[in-house]
Amino acid sequence: MSLEIDVLRALLRLARRRTPPTLEQLVVRVGGEEADVRRALGSLAKSGLVQRTPAGLRLSLAGLAVAVACAQRPATRPARPATRPPVVPLVRRRRAA
């Protein structure tokens, strides 16, 4: 499923241009094989997230929502060690004079 998400993200980035994205542009953006990108586009079109028009590919409204939701969260999060959060005092103490 991650290839489909990568294709949705690439379609979202390419949506700003006035021309519809080509398969070659998607392959370059995604960095996969052309057959894999075609397969991902087929499954996205089958699920209704991508529309195939005579002019080219385009995101449907649902596809746009999914692409924006996937683009907002980082792809990978760095692993954090299991440590306790720092303790923050609720009341400041006055210094002794």
C-alpha positions in Angstrom: 0.0 0.0 0.0 2.9 2.4 0.4 3.5 2.6 -3.3 -0.1 3.7 -3.7 0.5 6.4 -1.1 3.7 7.5 -2.8 1.8 7.8 -6.1 -0.9 9.8 -4.4 1.7 12.2 -2.9 3.3 12.5 -6.3 0.0 13.3 -7.9 -0.6 15.9 -5.3 2.7 17.6 -5.9 2.2 17.5 -9.7 -1.4 18.8 -9.4 -0.1 22.4 -9.2 1.0 22.3 -12.8 -1.5 23.2 -15.5 -0.8 20.0 -17.5 -1.9 16.6 -16.2 1.0 14.4 -15.0 2.4 11.8 -17.2 3.4 8.3 -16.3 7.1 9.2 -16.8 6.8 12.1 -14.3 5.2 9.8 -11.8 7.9 7.1 -12.2 10.6 9.8 -11.6 8.8 11.2 -8.6 8.0 7.8 -7.0 11.3 6.2 -7.9 9.8 2.8 -8.8 9.4 0.6 -11.8 6.9 1.7 -14.5 4.9 -1.5 -14.2 4.6 -1.1 -10.4 3.4 2.5 -10.9 0.9 1.4 -13.5 -0.4 -1.3 -11.1 -0.7 1.2 -8.3 -2.6 3.6 -10.5 -4.9 0.8 -11.5 -5.7 0.0 -7.9 -6.1 3.6 -7.0 -8.5 4.1 -10.0 -10.4 1.0 -9.0 -10.9 2.3 -5.4 -12.0 5.7 -6.8 -9.1 7.8 -5.6 -7.7 8.6 -9.1 -9.7 9.4 -12.3 -8.5 8.6 -15.7 -9.7 11.2 -18.2 -8.9 11.6 -21.9 -6.6 14.5 -20.9 -4.7 12.3 -18.4 -4.7 11.3 -14.7 -6.3 13.4 -12.0 -7.0 13.0 -8.3 -10.7 12.6 -7.3 -12.0 14.5 -4.4 -11.5 11.5 -2.1 -8.0 11.0 -3.6 -7.2 14.6 -2.8 -8.3 14.2 0.8 -6.3 11.0 1.2 -3.2 12.6 -0.4 -3.4 15.7 1.7 -3.8 13.6 4.9 -0.8 11.4 3.9 1.3 14.4 3.0 0.9 16.1 6.3 2.4 13.4 8.4 6.1 12.5 8.0 6.9 9.4 6.2 9.1 8.0 8.9 9.6 9.0 12.5 12.9 8.7 14.2 12.9 6.2 17.0 13.2 7.8 20.4 14.8 6.1 23.4 12.4 5.2 26.2 13.2 8.0 28.7 11.1 9.8 31.2 10.0 13.3 30.2 11.6 16.1 32.1 9.9 17.2 35.3 8.5 20.7 35.3 7.7 22.3 38.6 4.2 23.7 38.9 5.1 26.4 41.4 8.3 28.5 41.4 10.1 28.7 44.6 11.6 31.9 45.8 15.3 32.1 46.4 16.5 32.5 49.9 17.7 36.0 50.7 
